[in-house]
Amino acid sequence: MAVLNEVREVIEEGKISNEELQEFARKYRGSKAVIESTGSYRFAYDILDKYLDVMLAHPSKTRIIAEARI
Protein backbone atom coordinates (compact mmCIF):
# COMPACT_ATOMS: atom_id res chain seq x y z
CA MET A 1 0.00 0.00 0.00
CA ALA A 2 1.00 3.60 -0.40
CA VAL A 3 -0.56 6.62 1.28
CA LEU A 4 -0.27 9.98 -0.47
CA ASN A 5 -1.06 13.43 0.85
CA GLU A 6 -2.94 16.20 -0.97
CA VAL A 7 0.07 17.04 -3.18
CA ARG A 8 0.67 13.35 -4.02
CA GLU A 9 3.73 12.90 -1.83
CA VAL A 10 4.10 9.43 -0.32
CA ILE A 11 3.68 9.68 3.45
CA GLU A 12 3.51 5.95 4.22
CA GLU A 13 4.15 2.79 2.25
CA GLY A 14 4.59 -0.91 2.88
CA LYS A 15 2.72 -4.18 3.17
CA ILE A 16 -0.35 -4.72 5.35
CA SER A 17 -1.46 -8.11 6.62
CA ASN A 18 -5.13 -9.05 6.62
CA GLU A 19 -5.11 -8.66 10.39
CA GLU A 20 -3.83 -5.05 10.13
CA LEU A 21 -6.22 -3.93 7.39
CA GLN A 22 -9.06 -2.72 9.59
CA GLU A 23 -6.70 -0.72 11.84
CA PHE A 24 -5.15 0.85 8.73
CA ALA A 25 -8.58 1.78 7.36
CA ARG A 26 -9.60 3.37 10.66
CA LYS A 27 -6.38 5.40 10.72
CA TYR A 28 -7.24 6.96 7.35
CA ARG A 29 -11.03 7.10 7.87
CA GLY A 30 -12.76 9.31 5.29
CA SER A 31 -9.88 9.15 2.78
CA LYS A 32 -10.06 7.82 -0.77
CA ALA A 33 -8.67 4.39 -1.67
CA VAL A 34 -8.11 2.53 -4.92
CA ILE A 35 -7.70 -1.23 -5.07
CA GLU A 36 -7.20 -3.53 -8.02
CA SER A 37 -10.23 -5.73 -8.71
CA THR A 38 -8.38 -9.05 -8.82
CA GLY A 39 -9.86 -12.42 -7.92
CA SER A 40 -9.33 -11.85 -4.20
CA TYR A 41 -10.17 -8.14 -3.87
CA ARG A 42 -13.52 -8.64 -2.12
CA PHE A 43 -12.08 -9.30 1.36
CA ALA A 44 -10.07 -6.06 1.33
CA TYR A 45 -12.90 -4.10 -0.31
CA ASP A 46 -15.42 -5.10 2.36
CA ILE A 47 -13.15 -3.94 5.18
CA LEU A 48 -11.90 -0.75 3.53
CA ASP A 49 -15.38 0.28 2.37
CA LYS A 50 -16.52 0.63 5.99
CA TYR A 51 -14.08 3.52 6.53
CA LEU A 52 -12.84 4.78 3.16
CA ASP A 53 -14.22 5.94 -0.18
CA VAL A 54 -13.10 2.90 -2.22
CA MET A 55 -12.81 2.74 -5.99
CA LEU A 56 -11.91 -0.36 -8.00
CA ALA A 57 -9.21 -0.28 -10.68
CA HIS A 58 -9.37 -2.66 -13.64
CA PRO A 59 -6.23 -4.88 -13.51
CA SER A 60 -5.33 -4.67 -17.20
CA LYS A 61 -5.80 -0.89 -17.28
CA THR A 62 -3.67 -0.53 -14.16
CA ARG A 63 -0.88 -2.45 -15.90
CA ILE A 64 -1.11 -0.22 -18.98
CA ILE A 65 -0.86 2.92 -16.85
CA ALA A 66 2.09 1.51 -14.86
CA GLU A 67 3.98 0.63 -18.04
CA ALA A 68 3.33 3.93 -19.82
CA ARG A 69 6.34 6.10 -20.54
CA ILE A 70 5.64 9.75 -19.81
KAZIHU-V201302 format. One record per residue. N is the residue number from 1. RES is the residue in one letter. PHI is phi in degrees with one decimal (none if undefined). Layout:
n->N res->RES phi->PHI
n->N res->RES phi->PHI
//
This chain:
n->1 res->M phi->none
n->2 res->A phi->-139.6
n->3 res->V phi->-113.8
n->4 res->L phi->-115.1
n->5 res->N phi->-89.3
n->6 res->E phi->-62.5
n->7 res->V phi->-104.6
n->8 res->R phi->63.7
n->9 res->E phi->-90.9
n->10 res->V phi->-73.0
n->11 res->I phi->-109.6
n->12 res->E phi->-160.1
n->13 res->E phi->-153.7
n->14 res->G phi->153.7
n->15 res->K phi->-101.5
n->16 res->I phi->-126.2
n->17 res->S phi->-77.3
n->18 res->N phi->-57.4
n->19 res->E phi->-67.7
n->20 res->E phi->-91.6
n->21 res->L phi->-61.8
n->22 res->Q phi->-66.6
n->23 res->E phi->-62.0
n->24 res->F phi->-60.9
n->25 res->A phi->-62.6
n->26 res->R phi->-62.9
n->27 res->K phi->-59.0
n->28 res->Y phi->-108.8
n->29 res->R phi->-44.6
n->30 res->G phi->88.1
n->31 res->S phi->-80.4
n->32 res->K phi->-95.8
n->33 res->A phi->-139.8
n->34 res->V phi->-126.9
n->35 res->I phi->-129.6
n->36 res->E phi->-78.2
n->37 res->S phi->-85.6
n->38 res->T phi->-86.2
n->39 res->G phi->-62.5
n->40 res->S phi->-118.1
n->41 res->Y phi->-71.7
n->42 res->R phi->-59.7
n->43 res->F phi->-58.4
n->44 res->A phi->-64.9
n->45 res->Y phi->-58.6
n->46 res->D phi->-60.9
n->47 res->I phi->-73.8
n->48 res->L phi->-63.3
n->49 res->D phi->-63.9
n->50 res->K phi->-70.5
n->51 res->Y phi->-122.7
n->52 res->L phi->-121.6
n->53 res->D phi->-87.4
n->54 res->V phi->-96.9
n->55 res->M phi->-120.6
n->56 res->L phi->-99.3
n->57 res->A phi->-107.3
n->58 res->H phi->-72.8
n->59 res->P phi->-55.8
n->60 res->S phi->-70.8
n->61 res->K phi->-73.0
n->62 res->T phi->-63.7
n->63 res->R phi->-61.6
n->64 res->I phi->-61.3
n->65 res->I phi->-63.9
n->66 res->A phi->-63.2
n->67 res->E phi->-89.2
n->68 res->A phi->-67.0
n->69 res->R phi->-99.1
n->70 res->I phi->-113.3
//
